[in-house]
Every structure is written in C-alpha cells, then in structure tokens.
Amino acid sequence: MSDTPFQRIIIVGLGLMGGSVAKALRSRGFAGSLVGVVADAAAVQRMEPAAKQWRISLTHQLKSALRDADLVLLATPPQIILQQLPELARHISAEVLVSDVASIKAPIAQLGHQLLGDRFIAGHPVVGGEKAGFAAARESLYQGTRVILTPLPGQAPNAVDALSGFWQGLGATVSQMTPEAHDQALAATSHLPHLLAFAYMAGLDDQAPALRDLAGGGLRDFTRIAASDPDLWAAILWENRAIIGQHLQALQKTLGNVEQILAGGDRSALRALLERGRDCRQQFQFPPVHP
Amino acid sequence: MSDTPFQRIIIVGLGLMGGSVAKALRSRGFAGSLVGVVADAAAVQRMEPAAKQWRISLTHQLKSALRDADLVLLATPPQIILQQLPELARHISAEVLVSDVASIKAPIAQLGHQLLGDRFIAGHPVVGGEKAGFAAARESLYQGTRVILTPLPGQAPNAVDALSGFWQGLGATVSQMTPEAHDQALAATSHLPHLLAFAYMAGLDDQAPALRDLAGGGLRDFTRIAASDPDLWAAILWENRAIIGQHLQALQKTLGNVEQILAGGDRSALRALLERGRDCRQQFQFPPVHP
C-alpha cells in the first residue's frame, strides 16, 4: 500500500469502525505511522497488546498526537465527534486533513467546516455491525462497501481526491452527496430500520419470557441491529430527529392502511403490497455478508 | 434412522420445508419409502432428476399416493393445505397420521380435526428462509430448531409421541401449544416482522432508484424476509389477520410515542427505549445461523 495518499494517520476511536480501518491498512501493507487515540489511560493499557499486534501506537491525548499527522479520522460516536471537533481545531496544524465515519452528516459537516474550513471533509462508510469494539473490528469490513463523502461545494478537489483514494485503497467504492441528502437517504436506509428494530423488540418486552423460544431466523435477522449500542444509536437518531419524525408519521399512515386492508377484507391488496415490497427490495445493492 | 416411528412417508409439497424434511430423512439414513406429491405432471418431470438423487418417488396424484403411507406431511402453503384437507379426508385410510408445517395453526388445526379427527395433528417448525424450492431445501434445516405441535386436548398421546419422535429424529426440539396460543405468539415473533419488512420496502418503492446503492447490512438483514414469497405470506397474514390487526394498532401507538419523544426533545427517553429493545432481544433464543 505504498500508493496511499497519507503516511501518518491518526484514528480517533478504535472501535468497530476505526479499528477496522487500522486493521485494513496494516493488512494491505500500509507501512506508515498509525496512532490510535482512545478514551483514557486505562483504555491505553487495556488495548496495548492487541494494538501492538497491528503496529498501532496508542494514546489518550488527542492534542499531542496531532503534532505528527496528515490524516485524522474521527471514528467516535457522533456526539463525541461534535465535542472533539473544537479541541481538534485548537491544536491542529494547517496541513492536516480531518474526516470522520459517522452515520449522520449534516451537524458534523456543518461544525467541521465552521471550525476547520477546507481541512474537514465529512464521510460515512455505509457499513457497520452490532458487535462493538476493537476485537470485533476486521480488516475486510470496508471491502466492497460504499463510502459517502459530503464535501462542501467546490471544496479543495485535491483533498477530496486524496480521501477518496484512501477509502478506495481499503476496497471501498466512494461517492459524493451533500450532507443533507445523505441524512435524508440514510434515514430511510439505516436510521429508521434501526429505530424500528429497537422499538419492535422494546414492544415485546413484557411478553419476552413466553416468546423467547418461539422466534425463528426471521425475527433474528429483522432485529439483529437492535443488538447495537443504544448510546450510539440514540445519538444518531437524535441528530437526525427532524427527518426521522417525518418518516415515523408516514409509517404510521402506512400501517394504518395495512390495518384497513386486513379489516376490510381486501386480500388482493395485501398480496399486492407484499409483492411491491419484495420487488422493491430486489432493486437494492446490499453489501456482501461478511463471515 | 431405524428408530423412526414411520416407514412410509408422503410429503405433499417439496419446497424449502418439505424438501428439507426429505433430505434430512435420507441424510440421516431413513431407509423407508418417501413419496413427494408435487403440483402437476410438469413438476414431476422437472423435479425427477433431483428427487432421484434423494430416493424420492414423485407423483402429482395425492389420492393414489395415499394408499401406502403411515405419515402424510402437508408442506404446501396454508391456503393449499386448507384445500387439500378435504380431498385427503375422502381418500385416506384409518391408520395414517397427517400433519403439516404451516406457520398458521388455528384454521388448519380446526379443519383438520373436523375432517380427520384424531388422525390430524397440526405442527409448525419455527424455521424458514426467503429462498424457496427443492434446490434451496437442505438436510440441516431442522437441526437445532423448534417444532411446535398443536394437538387437541387429550388427543391420542401415541400419535403425538410418534410425531414428536419424528421431528426429534431430524434434530428438532418439540413443544406443544394450543393452535390459538401458537398464532398469537407467532404473530409477534414472525408474522408481524414479515409484514413490516414487506411494508417497509414497499414504502421505499418510489425512492428506490436513489437509495439502491446507499443501504448497508442493517437494511439488508432487516428486510431479508421481504424477499420471501408474497403468495405464501399473504396467505399466512390473511389467516391470522385478526391478531395482526391488533398488533398493527399497538405498533402505530408505539411509533406515535416515539414521534413525540423526538418532537418533545426527550433524548433520555429515546435512549431508554433503545436500551429496552436491546435488553429484550438478549433474552431471545434464536435458531443458529445456517451457512
């Protein structure tokens, strides 16, 4: 991986997303310096053996790590990124590019551009998993997945090209959107499904003892994402709450229609709805299932 | 598999469910006769080579197949089972046990008992898959999964034991419920998730071209079951529509509450909801993921 546009990379947050970037870089032969910024001294100590295997230097001091970097990748939850951006802006040098991997883009892109201008380009790899932490991170996570960059209109094309090249080097396909279009689209393809999976399981709470042995692979997969981190998803849903709220209204209307179809005895309308859902799903290009 | 309680087995419908029973029987050494009843002469011809590999005799004439059987397993969609039961009742001998694998139990158990009395015991292996047909059927489908039998109260214990032994011989765990309790429970653990997955995808229909490349593993798994057969699921949902309708009402209320949580600015309530969903999910015993 001698053609990577960056040689000194800082990854802030070594969970599933950030850890997978680090592992992917090393497994593809990245020979530059790789610094992981973690929460505190205890985390440094705890993660030291695993990080050493991947030749990642650990620190919990963002400020000191910043001295030597060409790329800073923020891979913490969105509410933490929003806290870290001001600190970053105070200490960062002029030549560093900053990006992130959060599932929500508008508030982060807005604050990042305000504080860092052209040095910040928000991004989002459309991939994840319900298992958190560096142990769950895997070198193949970004292989074949899509990364969406949300630069400002006319923002330094060189920087955008470099960041695109970085992700392509990890096997991803890169495209660009505005932060607002991203949040509108991801509300439908990711945020709302997460909210529904969580809410559906929460609705089964009082019946769980009676139902726990009566679920098949359908419920297992339908709610896999409800095993995700509630803090992370509360932050994502919260930051996108205006759009999510509109979707929730539309969904209540849809469910009301389905209820009427069933109550009104319109079996062919029910079948047509299911067929429309199946046909629509066939149009989607989902990322590959990782083992 | 010399200890199976049946030696002459007819499977009506050689799709995912019925085909997997046949393959599981043969792969476990079942040496008795295995007859598959398929839709028509064309299906007999088309499936002949595959069926031969598993030593399954094919016919499309239910009546003539019935002469030589101790177990008839109905593995057609529920609306077909409801059509086949009367024909079965006209031609079946006194010693045959009849069961089924449908995801909906009350209407089938009711008609079965009315027409066949003690000779009918309804059943449902809580497993499935969005891929249909004999080619998708696999010998391991029932390994580690749960089969629910819904006999009448006090119904011939010998027959129930024999049918339990049959499924246990394929690696399943067997339990008993009333048909009504089954349909109430499965509405929550299977029927409604299917309906929601289909309806969710149908709701994305007009945006699909813009969204098709922007979905991750979350939407992929959340809607995997929306790739299922619309005819089959229209039948299941239709037969259970009274209970499904109640669930849809409750769900609209839940979504209305979530909408208010977001609109009212109660972030801690959002987080609490997600945590409750995640914690509830951890109580469930899902079947293993088959490769």
Interface residues (C-beta under 8 A of the other chain):
Chain A: V126 V127 G128 G129 T145 R146 I148 S175 A185 L186 A188 T189 S190 L192 P193 H194 L195 L196 A197 F198 A199 Y200 M201 A202 G203 L204 D205 Q207 A208 P209 A210 L211 R212 D213 L214 A215 G216 G217 G218 L219 R220 D221 F222 T223 R224 I225 A226 A227 S228 P230 D231 W233 A234 L237 W238 R241 I244 G245 L248 Q249 A250 L251 Q252 T254 L255 G256 V258 E259 L262 A263 R267 L270 R271 L273 L274 E275 R276 G277 R278 C280 R281 Q282 Q283 F284 Q285 F286 P287 V289 H290
Chain B: V126 V127 G128 G129 T145 R146 I148 S175 A185 L186 A188 T189 S190 L192 P193 H194 L195 L196 A197 F198 A199 Y200 M201 A202 G203 L204 D205 Q207 A208 P209 A210 L211 R212 D213 L214 A215 G216 G217 G218 L219 R220 D221 F222 T223 R224 I225 A226 A227 S228 P230 D231 W233 A234 L237 W238 R241 I244 G245 L248 Q249 A250 L251 Q252 T254 L255 G256 V258 E259 L262 A263 R267 L270 R271 L273 L274 E275 R276 G277 R278 C280 R281 Q282 Q283 F284 Q285 F286 P287 V289 H290
